[in-house]
Amino acid sequence: MARVVVWHVPVTVTGRTTSLRLFRLRNGRRCAVGFSSAGALAELLGPEQAAVELAEPALRALTAPLGVDELVLDPRLVAAPVVPPALPPALPPALPPAVAAPAAAAPGGPSADGAARPGAAHPATRSGAQLQRR
């Protein structure tokens, strides 16, 4: 009798649903993967990766309706190593408030705080100013 080889196949568990994890080959085609041991699976995908044990015929039967006919045993990581992003250049030191204050806006334009400034046609009202009666 032929010996049935059991593969450790990565799955995704969502609530009470378990589904196979499919991967892509370098050429973009989808594939299913299996590992010869639980240790090999944990080494590549991490110890938290859920898995089920399936024989090759069962795995082929599950992936065939999805159009996946490629099975890979004990794959190796082919992605480039992750490099942390470069840090942005250091900011210049803060300027004193007198230097950092923006130039006065022209009449009718917005002020530094974004509020509209009164234009020449609309003179500003000063608080505390007294009006003369004519």
BELJOGI-V154703 format. One record per helix or strand of 2 or more residues. SS is the DSSP state (a for helix, b for strand). FROM is the first residue (numbers start at 1). TO is the last residue. If there is no record, write none. Layout:
BEGIN
SS&FROM&TO ; SS&FROM&TO
END
This chain:
BEGIN
b&6&14 ; b&17&20 ; b&22&24 ; b&30&35 ; a&38&45 ; b&51&55 ; a&56&64 ; b&71&73 ; a&97&100
END
